[in-house]
Amino acid sequence: MITISEAAQAHFVKLLADQAEGTHIRVFVISPGTAQAECGVSYCPPDAVETDDVELPFNGFSAMVDEKSAPFLEDATIDYVTDQLGSQLTLKAPNAKMRKVADDAPLKERIEYVIQSEINPQLASHGGNIMLVGISDDGVAVLQFGGGCNGCSQVDITLKDGIEKQLLDLFPNELTGVRDVTDHQHGAHSYA
């Protein structure tokens, strides 16, 4: 479920040495499965362990994960990186905003997963996002742009060269194209 690098494990052991005996770490997701999902790590003293927690043993400590967060922490990684600016703990949880779907899940679910986990995080840097409206009978993914993408002068390039190419590469035998149904209104919200 969660991979913790050796450097991060050593860092946690050092931090936990100053805590009460039996204290572990807790890895969690606040608002899992939503666009506002945020991941975190905290101390988990023995009296904070819940009966339904998942315990992940590591070298010298355990990581406790609450039942609600567990599916959203699939493929998560924690590392302790040192560079010229100092050291920092990094937590990456690619499935925090949307639960990972199975390879044999319905096409709509697999496309929505790619949109939430890969495409929307890229568009967010411009204040934008997309939503899957549906899939036509002839295999066209129907999308609606929102936020800064609505009215953006680059939306056609983003759609054809970015999103469509990515989705057709991922679903070559299931999708035939991508169509935008957004009524683009240029305004102050639009990204140049």
Backbone as CSV, one residue per row, in Angstrom:
resi,resn,N_x,N_y,N_z,CA_x,CA_y,CA_z,C_x,C_y,C_z
1,MET,0.824,-1.198,0.000,0.000,0.000,0.000,0.867,1.260,0.000
2,ILE,1.730,1.426,1.002,2.588,2.606,1.101,4.039,2.149,1.102
3,THR,4.834,2.788,0.266,6.273,2.526,0.245,6.966,3.661,0.991
4,ILE,7.777,3.326,1.968,8.548,4.323,2.713,10.021,4.028,2.472
5,SER,10.736,5.004,1.904,12.151,4.801,1.587,12.952,4.558,2.865
6,GLU,14.140,3.979,2.693,14.997,3.724,3.859,15.366,5.017,4.565
7,ALA,15.607,6.090,3.791,15.943,7.392,4.389,14.773,7.911,5.225
8,ALA,13.553,7.755,4.723,12.371,8.211,5.468,12.156,7.340,6.702
9,GLN,12.377,6.032,6.582,12.229,5.149,7.743,13.206,5.555,8.846
10,ALA,14.451,5.840,8.464,15.457,6.254,9.451,15.048,7.578,10.103
11,HIS,14.486,8.476,9.311,14.029,9.768,9.832,12.898,9.561,10.847
12,PHE,11.942,8.692,10.509,10.831,8.425,11.438,11.339,7.792,12.735
13,VAL,12.273,6.853,12.641,12.828,6.209,13.842,13.460,7.278,14.740
14,LYS,14.182,8.202,14.141,14.829,9.278,14.898,13.772,10.174,15.568
15,LEU,12.737,10.542,14.847,11.677,11.382,15.415,10.919,10.660,16.529
16,LEU,10.640,9.388,16.312,9.861,8.618,17.284,10.633,8.327,18.566
17,ALA,11.959,8.410,18.506,12.785,8.167,19.697,12.470,9.173,20.801
18,ASP,11.990,10.354,20.428,11.660,11.397,21.404,10.205,11.345,21.868
19,GLN,9.437,10.374,21.386,8.020,10.258,21.730,7.816,9.155,22.779
20,ALA,6.621,9.103,23.314,6.282,8.065,24.303,6.451,6.686,23.668
21,GLU,6.832,5.727,24.505,7.027,4.364,24.018,5.750,3.839,23.361
22,GLY,5.912,3.146,22.249,4.756,2.584,21.542,4.122,3.522,20.531
23,THR,4.695,4.727,20.402,4.164,5.685,19.424,4.645,5.300,18.029
24,HIS,3.735,5.336,17.086,4.041,5.051,15.683,3.698,6.288,14.860
25,ILE,3.609,6.128,13.556,3.155,7.240,12.721,1.774,6.892,12.176
26,ARG,1.019,7.918,11.838,-0.266,7.737,11.167,-0.169,8.438,9.820
27,VAL,-0.550,7.704,8.759,-0.616,8.282,7.417,-2.107,8.344,7.092
28,PHE,-2.560,9.510,6.615,-3.995,9.698,6.436,-4.294,10.578,5.224
29,VAL,-5.555,10.555,4.822,-6.045,11.431,3.763,-7.264,12.154,4.317
30,ILE,-7.240,13.478,4.248,-8.397,14.293,4.618,-9.219,14.482,3.346
31,SER,-10.513,14.309,3.419,-11.431,14.404,2.270,-11.010,13.486,1.124
32,PRO,-10.774,12.198,1.420,-10.341,11.289,0.353,-11.380,11.169,-0.754
33,GLY,-10.892,11.018,-1.978,-11.780,10.842,-3.114,-12.395,12.122,-3.629
34,THR,-11.905,13.270,-3.161,-12.419,14.553,-3.642,-11.272,15.387,-4.184
35,ALA,-11.605,16.446,-4.908,-10.575,17.337,-5.445,-9.810,18.049,-4.337
36,GLN,-10.400,18.118,-3.130,-9.758,18.802,-2.007,-8.930,17.854,-1.141
37,ALA,-8.759,16.620,-1.572,-8.035,15.629,-0.771,-6.627,16.108,-0.440
38,GLU,-6.242,15.911,0.815,-4.887,16.241,1.260,-4.373,15.104,2.126
39,CYS,-3.099,14.775,1.942,-2.470,13.684,2.687,-1.589,14.247,3.787
40,GLY,-1.417,13.456,4.821,-0.565,13.895,5.900,0.006,12.736,6.687
41,VAL,0.983,13.078,7.526,1.619,12.127,8.426,1.654,12.790,9.796
42,SER,1.312,12.019,10.838,1.372,12.546,12.195,1.843,11.453,13.140
43,TYR,2.085,11.831,14.393,2.394,10.825,15.407,1.115,10.079,15.731
44,CYS,1.265,8.828,16.118,0.115,8.012,16.512,0.463,7.317,17.822
45,PRO,0.138,7.969,18.959,0.405,7.329,20.245,-0.471,6.084,20.414
46,PRO,-0.097,5.173,21.302,-0.835,3.921,21.463,-2.333,4.108,21.703
47,ASP,-2.715,5.178,22.429,-4.143,5.367,22.719,-4.924,5.943,21.535
48,ALA,-4.258,6.252,20.436,-4.940,6.777,19.246,-5.164,5.707,18.175
49,VAL,-4.715,4.484,18.458,-4.892,3.391,17.493,-6.339,2.920,17.546
50,GLU,-6.981,2.870,16.374,-8.370,2.415,16.271,-8.395,0.925,15.923
51,THR,-9.457,0.234,16.275,-9.550,-1.207,16.026,-9.565,-1.544,14.538
52,ASP,-10.049,-0.632,13.692,-10.098,-0.913,12.259,-8.900,-0.338,11.490
53,ASP,-7.892,0.186,12.204,-6.682,0.684,11.537,-5.949,-0.457,10.840
54,VAL,-5.330,-0.126,9.724,-4.434,-1.056,9.040,-3.040,-0.748,9.564
55,GLU,-2.329,-1.764,10.043,-0.974,-1.560,10.564,0.026,-2.067,9.539
56,LEU,0.921,-1.164,9.118,1.965,-1.509,8.159,3.304,-1.490,8.895
57,PRO,3.905,-2.652,9.135,5.166,-2.685,9.878,6.357,-2.254,9.019
58,PHE,7.204,-1.431,9.613,8.449,-1.006,8.976,9.590,-1.255,9.951
59,ASN,10.781,-0.829,9.619,11.963,-1.076,10.435,11.976,-0.146,11.654
60,GLY,11.505,-0.645,12.804,11.548,0.140,14.037,10.269,0.881,14.371
61,PHE,9.251,0.779,13.567,7.972,1.449,13.828,6.912,0.870,12.887
62,SER,5.675,1.277,13.123,4.585,0.900,12.216,3.912,2.164,11.706
63,ALA,3.346,2.063,10.529,2.519,3.141,9.981,1.075,2.693,10.131
64,MET,0.279,3.495,10.806,-1.135,3.185,11.015,-1.942,3.958,9.972
65,VAL,-2.901,3.282,9.353,-3.741,3.899,8.329,-5.191,3.606,8.682
66,ASP,-6.015,4.656,8.749,-7.425,4.429,9.049,-8.106,3.783,7.847
67,GLU,-9.160,3.044,8.148,-9.863,2.257,7.132,-10.351,3.119,5.963
68,LYS,-10.815,4.338,6.245,-11.345,5.225,5.199,-10.241,5.709,4.251
69,SER,-9.049,5.951,4.767,-7.934,6.449,3.948,-7.254,5.355,3.133
70,ALA,-7.291,4.114,3.625,-6.503,3.022,3.040,-6.618,2.895,1.519
71,PRO,-7.819,2.845,0.928,-7.868,2.647,-0.535,-7.293,3.824,-1.316
72,PHE,-7.255,5.000,-0.706,-6.757,6.193,-1.386,-5.241,6.354,-1.220
73,LEU,-4.637,5.469,-0.424,-3.185,5.492,-0.233,-2.492,4.372,-0.999
74,GLU,-3.226,3.675,-1.876,-2.604,2.678,-2.757,-1.518,3.374,-3.567
75,ASP,-0.371,2.765,-3.677,0.768,3.277,-4.449,1.369,4.566,-3.887
76,ALA,1.060,4.917,-2.641,1.645,6.112,-2.033,3.115,5.857,-1.692
77,THR,3.909,6.920,-1.727,5.325,6.823,-1.371,5.694,7.961,-0.422
78,ILE,6.541,7.632,0.534,7.082,8.631,1.452,8.592,8.549,1.336
79,ASP,9.215,9.700,1.145,10.672,9.745,1.009,11.207,10.892,1.864
80,TYR,12.470,10.828,2.176,13.155,11.889,2.910,14.291,12.338,2.017
81,VAL,14.148,13.528,1.454,15.073,14.013,0.435,15.952,15.118,1.008
82,THR,17.248,15.018,0.744,18.194,16.046,1.158,18.812,16.662,-0.089
83,ASP,18.770,18.004,-0.166,19.409,18.710,-1.282,20.102,19.964,-0.739
84,GLN,20.474,20.881,-1.623,21.204,22.083,-1.215,20.398,22.946,-0.239
85,LEU,19.088,22.868,-0.317,18.242,23.707,0.527,17.918,23.069,1.874
86,GLY,18.334,21.838,2.072,18.062,21.158,3.332,17.383,19.823,3.102
87,SER,16.652,19.371,4.094,15.977,18.076,4.023,14.482,18.257,4.168
88,GLN,13.745,17.397,3.493,12.295,17.436,3.657,11.681,16.071,3.404
89,LEU,10.585,15.836,4.080,9.806,14.623,3.917,8.822,14.866,2.779
90,THR,8.729,13.932,1.843,7.771,14.075,0.746,6.795,12.908,0.786
91,LEU,5.538,13.212,0.579,4.476,12.205,0.548,3.742,12.365,-0.768
92,LYS,3.766,11.329,-1.583,3.056,11.343,-2.862,2.006,10.252,-2.836
93,ALA,0.766,10.652,-3.079,-0.348,9.699,-3.068,-1.191,9.935,-4.324
94,PRO,-0.832,9.273,-5.421,-1.510,9.542,-6.696,-2.991,9.179,-6.708
95,ASN,-3.450,8.397,-5.733,-4.850,7.980,-5.718,-5.669,8.669,-4.632
96,ALA,-5.132,9.721,-4.023,-5.824,10.386,-2.922,-7.121,11.054,-3.359
97,LYS,-7.120,11.641,-4.542,-8.303,12.362,-5.002,-9.359,11.434,-5.592
98,MET,-8.920,10.276,-6.027,-9.869,9.313,-6.577,-9.305,7.919,-6.373
99,ARG,-10.119,7.038,-5.864,-9.702,5.662,-5.616,-9.267,5.008,-6.922
100,LYS,-8.164,4.293,-6.878,-7.673,3.585,-8.051,-8.732,2.587,-8.516
101,VAL,-8.929,2.541,-9.830,-9.933,1.615,-10.369,-9.238,0.424,-11.010
102,ALA,-9.942,-0.675,-11.058,-9.399,-1.910,-11.641,-9.276,-1.780,-13.153
103,ASP,-8.347,-2.529,-13.733,-8.148,-2.505,-15.179,-9.389,-2.950,-15.942
104,ASP,-10.239,-3.749,-15.299,-11.441,-4.226,-15.980,-12.700,-3.449,-15.570
105,ALA,-12.520,-2.307,-14.916,-13.660,-1.457,-14.545,-14.292,-0.895,-15.815
106,PRO,-15.543,-0.439,-15.738,-16.175,0.163,-16.916,-15.330,1.328,-17.460
107,LEU,-15.373,1.521,-18.776,-14.571,2.547,-19.443,-14.770,3.920,-18.809
108,LYS,-15.997,4.272,-18.494,-16.273,5.589,-17.906,-15.475,5.780,-16.614
109,GLU,-15.449,4.762,-15.752,-14.711,4.862,-14.485,-13.210,5.001,-14.725
110,ARG,-12.694,4.256,-15.701,-11.254,4.331,-15.984,-10.877,5.696,-16.548
111,ILE,-11.727,6.273,-17.407,-11.459,7.613,-17.959,-11.534,8.651,-16.847
112,GLU,-12.560,8.570,-15.990,-12.678,9.521,-14.880,-11.475,9.449,-13.955
113,TYR,-10.953,8.252,-13.754,-9.762,8.105,-12.921,-8.566,8.836,-13.543
114,VAL,-8.355,8.664,-14.841,-7.249,9.341,-15.538,-7.438,10.856,-15.480
115,ILE,-8.667,11.306,-15.660,-8.940,12.750,-15.598,-8.581,13.300,-14.225
116,GLN,-9.043,12.638,-13.159,-8.805,13.144,-11.806,-7.360,12.974,-11.341
117,SER,-6.717,11.879,-11.731,-5.373,11.616,-11.212,-4.249,12.182,-12.072
118,GLU,-4.487,12.373,-13.369,-3.408,12.823,-14.254,-3.697,14.138,-14.970
119,ILE,-4.877,14.274,-15.577,-5.156,15.440,-16.415,-5.489,16.674,-15.589
120,ASN,-6.446,16.561,-14.656,-6.828,17.745,-13.881,-5.689,18.332,-13.047
121,PRO,-4.802,17.517,-12.463,-3.675,18.139,-11.761,-2.799,19.005,-12.691
122,GLN,-2.675,18.612,-13.959,-1.912,19.418,-14.917,-2.666,20.712,-15.234
123,LEU,-3.978,20.610,-15.442,-4.778,21.789,-15.775,-4.922,22.737,-14.590
124,ALA,-4.787,22.219,-13.381,-4.954,23.036,-12.175,-3.930,24.163,-12.101
125,SER,-2.761,23.971,-12.700,-1.741,25.035,-12.675,-2.219,26.271,-13.433
126,HIS,-3.238,26.108,-14.274,-3.831,27.231,-15.004,-5.215,27.561,-14.443
127,GLY,-5.553,26.955,-13.320,-6.850,27.193,-12.706,-7.993,26.485,-13.404
128,GLY,-7.678,25.477,-14.211,-8.716,24.804,-14.983,-8.941,23.372,-14.587
129,ASN,-9.947,22.769,-15.213,-10.262,21.366,-14.999,-11.172,20.890,-16.123
130,ILE,-11.324,19.580,-16.233,-12.290,19.014,-17.164,-13.140,17.996,-16.442
131,MET,-14.292,17.720,-17.018,-15.208,16.736,-16.465,-15.698,15.878,-17.626
132,LEU,-15.798,14.587,-17.404,-16.349,13.682,-18.401,-17.873,13.774,-18.329
133,VAL,-18.493,14.214,-19.428,-19.947,14.319,-19.493,-20.538,12.965,-19.854
134,GLY,-19.857,12.241,-20.741,-20.336,10.929,-21.148,-19.486,10.375,-22.274
135,ILE,-19.876,9.210,-22.765,-19.191,8.578,-23.887,-20.258,8.267,-24.926
136,SER,-20.059,8.765,-26.155,-21.047,8.554,-27.218,-21.023,7.098,-27.688
137,ASP,-22.060,6.715,-28.425,-22.149,5.348,-28.944,-20.993,5.004,-29.878
138,ASP,-20.422,6.037,-30.529,-19.308,5.779,-31.444,-17.943,5.936,-30.765
139,GLY,-17.912,5.938,-29.409,-16.652,5.916,-28.676,-15.962,7.255,-28.498
140,VAL,-16.723,8.356,-28.528,-16.142,9.677,-28.327,-16.379,10.105,-26.880
141,ALA,-15.295,10.460,-26.192,-15.405,10.972,-24.825,-15.850,12.428,-24.901
142,VAL,-16.974,12.731,-24.282,-17.537,14.079,-24.306,-17.113,14.778,-23.017
143,LEU,-16.371,15.887,-23.185,-15.781,16.592,-22.048,-16.328,18.002,-21.909
144,GLN,-16.294,18.501,-20.690,-16.639,19.891,-20.441,-15.494,20.524,-19.658
145,PHE,-15.021,21.673,-20.142,-13.950,22.406,-19.483,-14.542,23.352,-18.449
146,GLY,-13.789,23.590,-17.382,-14.220,24.513,-16.346,-13.056,25.337,-15.833
147,GLY,-13.367,26.273,-14.963,-12.333,27.130,-14.378,-11.633,27.964,-15.431
148,GLY,-10.321,28.090,-15.307,-9.531,28.901,-16.223,-9.479,28.373,-17.642
149,CYS,-9.901,27.117,-17.862,-9.922,26.561,-19.226,-11.100,27.090,-20.022
150,ASN,-12.163,27.494,-19.339,-13.350,28.003,-20.022,-13.014,29.365,-20.627
151,GLY,-12.985,29.431,-21.952,-12.673,30.676,-22.643,-11.198,30.863,-22.943
152,CYS,-10.365,29.906,-22.563,-8.925,30.007,-22.806,-8.648,29.917,-24.301
153,SER,-7.736,30.738,-24.783,-7.400,30.746,-26.215,-6.661,29.484,-26.645
154,GLN,-6.133,28.714,-25.708,-5.369,27.511,-26.030,-6.169,26.217,-25.854
155,VAL,-7.490,26.337,-25.621,-8.279,25.155,-25.288,-8.275,24.111,-26.401
156,ASP,-8.285,24.539,-27.666,-8.282,23.563,-28.765,-6.980,22.774,-28.808
157,ILE,-5.860,23.444,-28.561,-4.559,22.769,-28.543,-4.500,21.808,-27.358
158,THR,-4.962,22.281,-26.193,-4.982,21.424,-25.003,-5.824,20.181,-25.256
159,LEU,-6.973,20.368,-25.907,-7.878,19.251,-26.157,-7.275,18.257,-27.136
160,LYS,-6.842,18.722,-28.298,-6.385,17.824,-29.365,-4.983,17.267,-29.122
161,ASP,-4.035,18.143,-28.794,-2.636,17.703,-28.655,-2.319,17.117,-27.283
162,GLY,-3.136,17.437,-26.302,-2.868,16.957,-24.954,-3.823,15.871,-24.514
163,ILE,-5.054,16.289,-24.218,-6.030,15.375,-23.624,-6.420,14.248,-24.569
164,GLU,-6.779,14.591,-25.809,-7.205,13.538,-26.741,-6.084,12.544,-26.993
165,LYS,-4.875,13.045,-27.234,-3.738,12.157,-27.485,-3.527,11.216,-26.295
166,GLN,-3.562,11.766,-25.086,-3.349,10.954,-23.882,-4.439,9.893,-23.723
167,LEU,-5.695,10.279,-23.880,-6.791,9.321,-23.707,-6.802,8.257,-24.801
168,LEU,-6.512,8.641,-26.053,-6.485,7.647,-27.134,-5.317,6.672,-26.955
169,ASP,-4.189,7.171,-26.427,-3.048,6.289,-26.154,-3.392,5.280,-25.057
170,LEU,-4.133,5.721,-24.044,-4.482,4.855,-22.915,-5.620,3.881,-23.228
171,PHE,-6.536,4.301,-24.104,-7.718,3.485,-24.414,-7.873,3.326,-25.928
172,PRO,-6.861,2.756,-26.606,-6.839,2.732,-28.077,-7.967,1.941,-28.737
173,ASN,-8.420,0.899,-28.139,-9.458,0.076,-28.765,-10.858,0.400,-28.254
174,GLU,-10.947,1.413,-27.367,-12.241,1.742,-26.780,-12.709,3.152,-27.110
175,LEU,-11.772,4.088,-27.297,-12.133,5.464,-27.629,-11.742,5.779,-29.071
176,THR,-12.585,6.571,-29.739,-12.274,6.992,-31.115,-11.937,8.472,-31.186
177,GLY,-12.254,9.227,-30.137,-11.963,10.651,-30.150,-12.437,11.320,-28.875
178,VAL,-12.280,12.648,-28.854,-12.675,13.461,-27.715,-13.381,14.692,-28.260
179,ARG,-14.468,15.105,-27.604,-15.217,16.287,-28.048,-15.485,17.193,-26.855
180,ASP,-15.349,18.485,-27.087,-15.597,19.503,-26.072,-17.008,20.061,-26.282
181,VAL,-17.825,20.045,-25.231,-19.182,20.599,-25.327,-19.329,21.887,-24.509
182,THR,-18.215,22.465,-24.091,-18.234,23.669,-23.273,-18.663,24.873,-24.108
183,ASP,-19.539,25.704,-23.557,-19.882,26.989,-24.162,-18.842,27.976,-23.639
184,HIS,-17.757,28.137,-24.399,-16.626,28.931,-23.911,-16.951,30.421,-23.878
185,GLN,-16.935,30.952,-22.678,-17.155,32.386,-22.461,-15.849,32.986,-21.975
186,HIS,-15.227,33.815,-22.812,-13.973,34.446,-22.396,-14.284,35.469,-21.295
187,GLY,-13.439,35.489,-20.290,-13.655,36.444,-19.206,-12.426,36.554,-18.334
188,ALA,-12.567,37.258,-17.237,-11.444,37.479,-16.329,-10.940,36.172,-15.742
189,HIS,-11.794,35.133,-15.690,-11.403,33.847,-15.118,-10.526,33.043,-16.070
190,SER,-10.546,33.373,-17.357,-9.854,32.574,-18.357,-8.347,32.720,-18.275
191,TYR,-7.667,31.612,-18.529,-6.212,31.647,-18.594,-5.828,32.168,-19.967
192,ALA,-4.943,33.134,-20.029,-4.539,33.772,-21.280,-4.738,32.825,-22.405
